[in-house]
Amino acid sequence: MASKVLPALLLLGFLVIVMLSFHPRPLQSAALKIFPPKVNPDASYDLKRYWMVFLERGAHRTNDTALAAQLQEGHLQNIRQLANAGKLLVAGPFGDDGALRGIFIMDCKDSAEVVSLVSQDPAVKAGQLSFSIRPWWTAKNCVFK
């Protein structure tokens, strides 16, 4: 019986030492050490409004491949112009073939300016795309400069 009691007492002593020397600390992600956050999480945020534009499948889709290619080239040219003017920050299509075709994130003073700029897109003018707009807020300089 002593051969079973001695190991149990040693194990119990070891567990007591471990428990007494344990000092809990908050967990820190390894990713936070490698990629520190750009914004102090305790700081008060200076929020900025951007405009999220959802590009949707329009009512007038064409099966004419030459016309579709021409409209797409005009659409891409419009994207480049808006980006060069500093109005368009993000643009891109979705990866499926759903009704929601893509998004723009725009830096404009109000929704009227967004409507004015997006309405000039050749694909929107032709009815290939329609759009809806939502205001979107994020911490200033957190995502976009």
Summary of the structure (lengths in Angstrom):
residues: 145
radius of gyration: 28.5
end to end distance: 73.6
largest distance: 92.3
contacts: 323
relative contact order: 0.20
helix: 39%
strand: 24%
